[in-house]
Amino acid sequence: MAGGTTFHFVTGGVDEALKRAIEASGDGTIAVAGGATTVNQFLRAGLIDELRLHIAPVTVGAGARLFDGVPPLNLERISSRAASLVTHVTYTIKR
């Protein structure tokens, strides 16, 4: 893509996706960006340390639900910031 952005689609599951992300990032930070289905898979596998939610007052009639099928989590809010159309909340996941 313009500007050098590259997307790689991984079909082997979250473990393969994480392995490839670690190889690509070296010591860098890895971010999982995706919809609820993708995030839920990583949460179920215990592979997320920090969760950043961007909450907008929009009602969608259907779709995947965040936290659906995810075991109980011990979330600790580390920051939140409200704007006119969105609220940003960051949690750390305590193990």
C-alpha positions in Angstrom: 0.0 0.0 0.0 1.0 3.6 -0.3 3.2 4.6 2.5 4.6 1.1 3.0 1.8 -0.5 4.9 1.6 -4.3 4.4 -1.1 -6.7 5.5 -0.5 -10.4 6.0 -3.6 -12.6 6.3 -2.9 -15.6 8.6 -5.3 -18.6 8.4 -3.5 -20.9 10.9 -5.1 -19.4 14.1 -4.0 -17.1 16.8 -0.9 -19.0 17.8 0.5 -18.8 14.2 -0.5 -15.1 13.9 1.3 -14.3 17.2 4.4 -16.3 16.2 4.6 -14.4 12.9 4.0 -11.0 14.7 6.8 -11.8 17.2 9.2 -12.7 14.3 8.3 -9.4 12.5 8.5 -7.1 15.5 11.6 -8.4 17.2 11.5 -6.6 20.5 8.7 -4.3 19.4 5.2 -4.0 20.7 2.5 -6.2 19.0 -1.0 -4.8 18.6 -4.0 -6.9 17.7 -6.4 -4.9 15.6 -9.6 -6.4 14.6 -13.2 -7.0 15.3 -14.7 -8.7 18.3 -14.2 -12.2 16.8 -10.4 -11.7 16.5 -10.0 -10.1 19.9 -12.1 -12.8 21.6 -9.9 -15.5 20.1 -6.7 -13.8 21.5 -8.5 -13.2 24.9 -9.6 -16.8 25.2 -6.0 -17.9 24.5 -4.7 -15.6 27.2 -2.5 -13.7 24.7 -3.5 -10.1 25.5 -1.8 -8.1 28.3 -3.5 -4.8 27.6 -6.9 -4.0 26.2 -7.8 -0.7 24.6 -11.4 -0.1 23.9 -12.8 2.8 21.9 -16.5 3.1 22.7 -18.8 5.0 20.4 -22.6 5.6 21.0 -23.7 3.7 18.0 -26.2 0.8 18.1 -25.5 -1.9 15.5 -28.4 -4.3 15.0 -26.2 -7.4 14.7 -22.6 -8.6 14.8 -20.1 -10.3 17.1 -20.1 -9.4 20.7 -16.9 -8.5 22.5 -16.1 -10.9 25.4 -18.6 -13.5 24.0 -17.2 -16.9 25.0 -14.3 -15.4 26.9 -13.7 -16.7 30.4 -13.9 -14.1 33.3 -11.1 -11.6 33.1 -9.5 -9.5 35.9 -9.4 -6.1 34.2 -7.8 -3.1 35.9 -8.5 0.3 34.3 -5.3 2.2 33.7 -6.7 5.1 31.8 -9.8 6.6 30.3 -10.5 9.6 28.2 -13.9 10.9 27.0 -14.4 12.9 23.8 -17.6 14.1 22.2 -18.2 11.0 20.1 -16.0 8.3 21.7 -14.6 7.2 25.0 -11.2 5.6 25.1 -10.6 3.1 28.0 -7.4 1.1 28.5 -7.3 -1.9 30.8 -4.4 -4.2 31.9 -5.3 -7.8 32.2 -4.2 -9.2 35.5 -3.3 -12.9 35.6 
